[in-house]
Amino acid sequence: MTQEKDKHLEVLKRFIETYCSANHGSNDNNLCAECSDLFEYSRTRLEKCPYDPKPKCKDCQTHCYKPEYRKKIKEVMRFSGMHFVKRG
């Protein structure tokens, strides 16, 4: 993976960890099964992304997430984005 995709993956992991900790009671480094599955699915999608540079998923012409994963990742991004805006 490119350096940009590696950075995107780290941010994604932090967002999922934040969401999981607040909503599923997990500690920072151990995701629950549902969030671990979401992270692995997202990592696979990112690794297979044909675009370079990778566009934001919401702006991408190819929606590669299955509908149930897409709904969940939007929920995670919305929650964690607001969390980081409020707390830094």
mmCIF file of the C-alpha atoms, coordinates in Angstrom:
data_MODEL
# 
_entry.id   MODEL 
# 
loop_
_atom_site.group_PDB 
_atom_site.id 
_atom_site.type_symbol 
_atom_site.label_atom_id 
_atom_site.label_alt_id 
_atom_site.label_comp_id 
_atom_site.label_asym_id 
_atom_site.label_entity_id 
_atom_site.label_seq_id 
_atom_site.pdbx_PDB_ins_code 
_atom_site.Cartn_x 
_atom_site.Cartn_y 
_atom_site.Cartn_z 
_atom_site.occupancy 
_atom_site.B_iso_or_equiv 
_atom_site.pdbx_formal_charge 
_atom_site.auth_seq_id 
_atom_site.auth_comp_id 
_atom_site.auth_asym_id 
_atom_site.auth_atom_id 
_atom_site.pdbx_PDB_model_num 
ATOM 1  C CA . MET A 1 1  ? 0.000   0.000  0.000  1.00 0.00 ? 1  MET A CA 1 
ATOM 2  C CA . THR A 1 2  ? 1.044   3.572  -0.536 1.00 0.00 ? 2  THR A CA 1 
ATOM 3  C CA . GLN A 1 3  ? 2.004   5.892  2.300  1.00 0.00 ? 3  GLN A CA 1 
ATOM 4  C CA . GLU A 1 4  ? -1.253  7.818  1.791  1.00 0.00 ? 4  GLU A CA 1 
ATOM 5  C CA . LYS A 1 5  ? -3.321  4.642  2.114  1.00 0.00 ? 5  LYS A CA 1 
ATOM 6  C CA . ASP A 1 6  ? -1.354  3.624  5.221  1.00 0.00 ? 6  ASP A CA 1 
ATOM 7  C CA . LYS A 1 7  ? -2.184  6.982  6.796  1.00 0.00 ? 7  LYS A CA 1 
ATOM 8  C CA . HIS A 1 8  ? -5.844  6.599  5.812  1.00 0.00 ? 8  HIS A CA 1 
ATOM 9  C CA . LEU A 1 9  ? -5.879  3.144  7.421  1.00 0.00 ? 9  LEU A CA 1 
ATOM 10 C CA . GLU A 1 10 ? -4.432  4.496  10.690 1.00 0.00 ? 10 GLU A CA 1 
ATOM 11 C CA . VAL A 1 11 ? -7.083  7.227  10.842 1.00 0.00 ? 11 VAL A CA 1 
ATOM 12 C CA . LEU A 1 12 ? -9.799  4.703  10.055 1.00 0.00 ? 12 LEU A CA 1 
ATOM 13 C CA . LYS A 1 13 ? -8.572  2.410  12.838 1.00 0.00 ? 13 LYS A CA 1 
ATOM 14 C CA . ARG A 1 14 ? -8.564  5.275  15.324 1.00 0.00 ? 14 ARG A CA 1 
ATOM 15 C CA . PHE A 1 15 ? -12.123 6.231  14.348 1.00 0.00 ? 15 PHE A CA 1 
ATOM 16 C CA . ILE A 1 16 ? -13.343 2.641  14.747 1.00 0.00 ? 16 ILE A CA 1 
ATOM 17 C CA . GLU A 1 17 ? -11.516 2.265  18.094 1.00 0.00 ? 17 GLU A CA 1 
ATOM 18 C CA . THR A 1 18 ? -13.119 5.472  19.370 1.00 0.00 ? 18 THR A CA 1 
ATOM 19 C CA . TYR A 1 19 ? -16.569 4.354  18.276 1.00 0.00 ? 19 TYR A CA 1 
ATOM 20 C CA . CYS A 1 20 ? -16.131 0.856  19.712 1.00 0.00 ? 20 CYS A CA 1 
ATOM 21 C CA . SER A 1 21 ? -14.842 2.127  23.042 1.00 0.00 ? 21 SER A CA 1 
ATOM 22 C CA . ALA A 1 22 ? -17.756 4.535  23.486 1.00 0.00 ? 22 ALA A CA 1 
ATOM 23 C CA . ASN A 1 23 ? -20.537 2.294  22.161 1.00 0.00 ? 23 ASN A CA 1 
ATOM 24 C CA . HIS A 1 24 ? -19.430 -1.252 22.895 1.00 0.00 ? 24 HIS A CA 1 
ATOM 25 C CA . GLY A 1 25 ? -17.309 -0.770 26.013 1.00 0.00 ? 25 GLY A CA 1 
ATOM 26 C CA . SER A 1 26 ? -14.101 -2.117 24.509 1.00 0.00 ? 26 SER A CA 1 
ATOM 27 C CA . ASN A 1 27 ? -10.726 -0.811 25.585 1.00 0.00 ? 27 ASN A CA 1 
ATOM 28 C CA . ASP A 1 28 ? -8.577  1.186  23.161 1.00 0.00 ? 28 ASP A CA 1 
ATOM 29 C CA . ASN A 1 29 ? -6.621  -1.661 21.588 1.00 0.00 ? 29 ASN A CA 1 
ATOM 30 C CA . ASN A 1 30 ? -9.200  -4.456 21.563 1.00 0.00 ? 30 ASN A CA 1 
ATOM 31 C CA . LEU A 1 31 ? -12.121 -4.081 19.194 1.00 0.00 ? 31 LEU A CA 1 
ATOM 32 C CA . CYS A 1 32 ? -15.300 -6.071 19.697 1.00 0.00 ? 32 CYS A CA 1 
ATOM 33 C CA . ALA A 1 33 ? -16.077 -8.715 17.068 1.00 0.00 ? 33 ALA A CA 1 
ATOM 34 C CA . GLU A 1 34 ? -18.431 -6.409 15.124 1.00 0.00 ? 34 GLU A CA 1 
ATOM 35 C CA . CYS A 1 35 ? -15.949 -3.532 14.965 1.00 0.00 ? 35 CYS A CA 1 
ATOM 36 C CA . SER A 1 36 ? -13.039 -5.849 14.209 1.00 0.00 ? 36 SER A CA 1 
ATOM 37 C CA . ASP A 1 37 ? -15.022 -7.245 11.279 1.00 0.00 ? 37 ASP A CA 1 
ATOM 38 C CA . LEU A 1 38 ? -15.769 -3.701 10.065 1.00 0.00 ? 38 LEU A CA 1 
ATOM 39 C CA . PHE A 1 39 ? -12.088 -2.742 10.287 1.00 0.00 ? 39 PHE A CA 1 
ATOM 40 C CA . GLU A 1 40 ? -10.923 -5.848 8.403  1.00 0.00 ? 40 GLU A CA 1 
ATOM 41 C CA . TYR A 1 41 ? -13.562 -5.316 5.716  1.00 0.00 ? 41 TYR A CA 1 
ATOM 42 C CA . SER A 1 42 ? -12.554 -1.650 5.397  1.00 0.00 ? 42 SER A CA 1 
ATOM 43 C CA . ARG A 1 43 ? -8.863  -2.556 5.233  1.00 0.00 ? 43 ARG A CA 1 
ATOM 44 C CA . THR A 1 44 ? -9.556  -5.020 2.423  1.00 0.00 ? 44 THR A CA 1 
ATOM 45 C CA . ARG A 1 45 ? -11.581 -2.427 0.506  1.00 0.00 ? 45 ARG A CA 1 
ATOM 46 C CA . LEU A 1 46 ? -8.780  0.123  0.938  1.00 0.00 ? 46 LEU A CA 1 
ATOM 47 C CA . GLU A 1 47 ? -6.109  -2.320 -0.241 1.00 0.00 ? 47 GLU A CA 1 
ATOM 48 C CA . LYS A 1 48 ? -8.140  -3.092 -3.367 1.00 0.00 ? 48 LYS A CA 1 
ATOM 49 C CA . CYS A 1 49 ? -8.977  0.540  -4.162 1.00 0.00 ? 49 CYS A CA 1 
ATOM 50 C CA . PRO A 1 50 ? -7.965  1.096  -7.811 1.00 0.00 ? 50 PRO A CA 1 
ATOM 51 C CA . TYR A 1 51 ? -7.694  4.876  -7.505 1.00 0.00 ? 51 TYR A CA 1 
ATOM 52 C CA . ASP A 1 52 ? -4.456  6.717  -6.866 1.00 0.00 ? 52 ASP A CA 1 
ATOM 53 C CA . PRO A 1 53 ? -4.779  9.094  -5.197 1.00 0.00 ? 53 PRO A CA 1 
ATOM 54 C CA . LYS A 1 54 ? -7.680  7.564  -3.318 1.00 0.00 ? 54 LYS A CA 1 
ATOM 55 C CA . PRO A 1 55 ? -10.748 9.848  -3.252 1.00 0.00 ? 55 PRO A CA 1 
ATOM 56 C CA . LYS A 1 56 ? -12.938 10.251 -0.189 1.00 0.00 ? 56 LYS A CA 1 
ATOM 57 C CA . CYS A 1 57 ? -15.404 7.371  -0.156 1.00 0.00 ? 57 CYS A CA 1 
ATOM 58 C CA . LYS A 1 58 ? -18.378 9.734  -0.174 1.00 0.00 ? 58 LYS A CA 1 
ATOM 59 C CA . ASP A 1 59 ? -17.014 11.384 -3.358 1.00 0.00 ? 59 ASP A CA 1 
ATOM 60 C CA . CYS A 1 60 ? -15.987 8.165  -5.101 1.00 0.00 ? 60 CYS A CA 1 
ATOM 61 C CA . GLN A 1 61 ? -17.749 7.104  -8.287 1.00 0.00 ? 61 GLN A CA 1 
ATOM 62 C CA . THR A 1 62 ? -17.376 3.420  -7.299 1.00 0.00 ? 62 THR A CA 1 
ATOM 63 C CA . HIS A 1 63 ? -19.108 2.474  -4.059 1.00 0.00 ? 63 HIS A CA 1 
ATOM 64 C CA . CYS A 1 64 ? -17.240 -0.682 -3.124 1.00 0.00 ? 64 CYS A CA 1 
ATOM 65 C CA . TYR A 1 65 ? -18.741 -1.210 0.348  1.00 0.00 ? 65 TYR A CA 1 
ATOM 66 C CA . LYS A 1 66 ? -21.691 -3.577 0.702  1.00 0.00 ? 66 LYS A CA 1 
ATOM 67 C CA . PRO A 1 67 ? -24.779 -1.637 1.880  1.00 0.00 ? 67 PRO A CA 1 
ATOM 68 C CA . GLU A 1 68 ? -24.664 -2.962 5.460  1.00 0.00 ? 68 GLU A CA 1 
ATOM 69 C CA . TYR A 1 69 ? -20.974 -2.072 5.842  1.00 0.00 ? 69 TYR A CA 1 
ATOM 70 C CA . ARG A 1 70 ? -21.508 1.288  4.193  1.00 0.00 ? 70 ARG A CA 1 
ATOM 71 C CA . LYS A 1 71 ? -24.257 2.119  6.687  1.00 0.00 ? 71 LYS A CA 1 
ATOM 72 C CA . LYS A 1 72 ? -22.055 1.075  9.620  1.00 0.00 ? 72 LYS A CA 1 
ATOM 73 C CA . ILE A 1 73 ? -18.948 2.968  8.468  1.00 0.00 ? 73 ILE A CA 1 
ATOM 74 C CA . LYS A 1 74 ? -21.036 6.120  7.998  1.00 0.00 ? 74 LYS A CA 1 
ATOM 75 C CA . GLU A 1 75 ? -22.289 5.729  11.569 1.00 0.00 ? 75 GLU A CA 1 
ATOM 76 C CA . VAL A 1 76 ? -18.722 5.276  12.850 1.00 0.00 ? 76 VAL A CA 1 
ATOM 77 C CA . MET A 1 77 ? -17.436 8.289  10.889 1.00 0.00 ? 77 MET A CA 1 
ATOM 78 C CA . ARG A 1 78 ? -20.282 10.520 12.037 1.00 0.00 ? 78 ARG A CA 1 
ATOM 79 C CA . PHE A 1 79 ? -19.826 9.558  15.699 1.00 0.00 ? 79 PHE A CA 1 
ATOM 80 C CA . SER A 1 80 ? -16.027 9.633  15.781 1.00 0.00 ? 80 SER A CA 1 
ATOM 81 C CA . GLY A 1 81 ? -15.775 12.777 13.668 1.00 0.00 ? 81 GLY A CA 1 
ATOM 82 C CA . MET A 1 82 ? -17.933 14.662 16.164 1.00 0.00 ? 82 MET A CA 1 
ATOM 83 C CA . HIS A 1 83 ? -15.984 13.113 19.046 1.00 0.00 ? 83 HIS A CA 1 
ATOM 84 C CA . PHE A 1 84 ? -12.677 14.441 17.700 1.00 0.00 ? 84 PHE A CA 1 
ATOM 85 C CA . VAL A 1 85 ? -14.139 17.857 16.857 1.00 0.00 ? 85 VAL A CA 1 
ATOM 86 C CA . LYS A 1 86 ? -15.396 18.227 20.427 1.00 0.00 ? 86 LYS A CA 1 
ATOM 87 C CA . ARG A 1 87 ? -12.396 16.704 22.207 1.00 0.00 ? 87 ARG A CA 1 
ATOM 88 C CA . GLY A 1 88 ? -9.517  17.204 19.808 1.00 0.00 ? 88 GLY A CA 1 
# 
